[in-house]
Each structure stands twice: as structure tokens, then as C-alpha cells.
Amino acid sequence: MNWEEITGLPCAGKSSFLANYAKDNQSSIFKNHKGLVRKIFYFFMGIYFLGFQKLKVLFYWSSQEDGPYYFRLNIFINAVSRFGIFCFASRSINDKKIRFLIDEGISHLPFLFLKTDTSLVINFISNDLKTVNVLYLSSPGLKVIQNRLLSRGHQRLKFLIASTFIKRIQEIENVMLSQYPKLCNKFKVLENVTSI
């Protein structure tokens, strides 16, 4: 396997870190949100990969989130698309000379479902995580996260108080850090040296 997923708290600095890491390690970056055609392709590949029963679970979890229907539907689309990227990477990335980094792949799924028990989400992806190499960007500190959330904005803050959101994503992070090392093919925590 010549690809890795990078995950971490929202606003932890993953995009900046990815750009520098890719340069230093001669890697190519896969992003879910780049281009409508690509996003549609990954969504339909995710539907094919997951099957009806798993799609129902993701749809139910999405429907429990705070926010209007279009926002919850977008969470569902993003979740399914991550499985499409996973499916594409599993079948297509075989070039041994180039390392591919997937920005917020299936390993990032727990951060999408704030209202669902994190252990349930991790259990949902546990079989797939066995084949995934995960790089986890450590938190730059909750104060930095809060400042970034408030200055840059975040879709969730339209429907949640910042302190509630931060508390929840920290809880999710703690569960992920306790379970991922034994579930992932490889798991590595990367030191975060980014600043505001």
C-alpha cells in the first residue's frame, strides 16, 4: 500500500501541514472537496462500495446532526464520498514511486458525526481501517483551535456554540487516539508545529 490518510481535529492545520509534508516526502495529495465532477464520481463509487444497509446507517447518523436538511444531506454526501475515495485508492493507487496522501479519508469519519457515539462510528469503519495507514496531526492546543474556529469560521458554528463544538471534537479525538493504534494498519501521531 502506497497511500496514507491524514486526519486530526478540525482547524488543527491539516491543509498547511499536508502541503509541507507532501513536498518533503514527494507525495501527491488527494482531496475530497476538489471539483464537483470528482466529488460526484467519489459519491457514486462510495454508494457502490457501501451497499444499501451501510448507506442507511450513514443516512440515519447524518439525519441526527444539528442543522437544516441541506446541511445534514451534505454530511451524508461527504461521508459516502470518503468511502468512494477509499475504494478508488484501494483499487487504483499502485505506483510505488509516488506516495499518496488522502486528506480526511474514512479515518476522519468520527468528526462528521457529532451526535453519534464515536465508538459506533469507529466500529462501522473498523474492518476498513485494518488496511489504512493513518497519520494523525496532533492538536496545536484547544486555545489555538478555538481562535481558528472563530476567526476562519466553520460550518458547524452556524448550528452549535463554539465551546460545545470544541468539547465534542476533543471527546472524539480522545476516543480515536485510544482505539486507532490497534485498529489501523499503521498509525502515527505527527507533531503539530503550526501557529495561528
N, C-alpha and C positions, 0 to 999 in steps of 0.2 A: 504494500500500500504506500503510495507516494503523495498522500494528501492528509491535511490536518484541519481540524475545526478550531476556531478561536472563539471563546466566549468570556463572559465576565459581566459585572454589574452594568446596567445602563449608565452611560456617561462616564465610564471608567477610563475612556481614552483608547478604545479598541481601534478606531479608524486610524488615528495618528500612529499608534503602535504598529498596526498592520503595515502601513506604508514603509516605515523604517525597517521592520523585520523582514519584509519581502525583499527590500534592496540588499540587506546584509546577507540574506540566505538564498538569494537568487530564486525567489519563489513568485508564482503568479497568484493573483487574488481573485477569488470567486465571491461576488456579492449578490445577494438575493434581490435587492431593490434596484438594480441597474437595468433599465429598459423594460418597457411594457411587454414587448414580444417575448423576451426572455422570461419575464415573470409568468406570463400565461403558459409558456412551454413548461416551466417547472411545476406550475399548479396542476396541469393535466397529467404530468408524469407522476406527481405525488398522488393524485387520485388513482391512477393505475397501480402504483406501488402499494398503497394502503388497503384498498378494498373497502367495501361498504360498511362493515362493522366498526372498523377503526375510524373511518370518516365520521360516523355517527358520534363516537366518543369525542373527537375533536370539536365537532359542531356543538355538542352539548356543553363542553367546557367553555367554548367561546361565548355561548349564549348566556353564561353565568357572569360574565365580566361586566364591570360598570361602563356605562356609556350608551349612546344611541345604537340602533340596529346596524347602521352602516359601519360603525366603528368595530362592533363585535364581529360582523361579517369579515372585515379586514383582518382581524386577528385569526379567524379561521383560514382565510386565504394564505396568510403568511405562514401559518403552521403547516398547512398542506404543501406549500411551496418548498419548505425546508426539506421535506421528505423527497420531493422531486429532485432537489439538488443532491441529496444523499444518494438517491437511486442513480442519477446521472454519473456522479463521481465514482460510485461502486463499480459501474459497468464500463466507464469510458476513460478514466484517468489512469493510463498505464505507462506514460512516458517517465522513465526512470531518471532522466536528466533534469527534469523540472519538478519542483515541489509545488503543490497547490495548497493554498490556504483558503478555507471556506469561512467567510465572515458570518458568524451567528448561524450555524447549521442546526441540526437536530439537538445537539447538546445544549443549545440556548433555549430550548422549548419551555423549561420551567419558568423562565422570566416572562413568557407570554401569558401564562395562566395564573394570575394573582389570586383568584378566588378558589382555585382547586388545590387540594392537598399536594404539596410538592412531591411527596413520596409516590403518589399515584401517577403523576406525570413521569417521574423517573422510571417507575415500573413499566409504564407504557413504552418507553424507548430502550429499556434495558438490554433486550436482545440485539438491537442495532448498535448500541454503544460498545458492545463487545468487539466490533470491527472498526471503531473510531479512535483515532489519535486526537486527544483534546489538549489544547493549550488554553489555560485559564489565566486571564490577566488579573492579577491581584488588585484589590481596591486601592485607590490613591488616598483613601480616607473618607469617612462619611461627610465631613465638612466640605471637602472638595466636590464630592458627588452632589451635595445639596446646592452648592454655588453654581455648578454647571447646569443642573436641572433648572434652576430659577433663571439663570442668565440666557441659556440656549433655548429653554422651553422643552417640553416633552409632551407627546400626545396624551399620556395618561393624566397629566396635571390639569387637563380640561375637566376631568371627572373625579379626581382624587386630590385630597390635600397632600402637599409635598411630604410632610412628616409621616403620613400614613403610607405613602408610596415607598419612601426610603426604608421605613421599618419593615415593610413586607419584602422588598427585594433583598434586604440584609438577611432575613429569615431564610429566603430561598437560597441565597449564597451559602449559608451555613450548612443546609441540608446537602446541597450539591458537593461542597468540599468534603463532607463526611462520606458520601456514597460513591462519587465518581472515581476515586482512585482504585476501588476494587471492581468497578463495572466497565470502565473504558479499556480498550486495547492498550493504550498508553495515556497517561495523564501527567501533565506537568504544569505547575503554577509558575507563571512568569512574573518577575519583579516589575512593578509599575513605578517608573521614574518620571512620569509626565506631570506637568504642573498646569495650573489654570490658564 
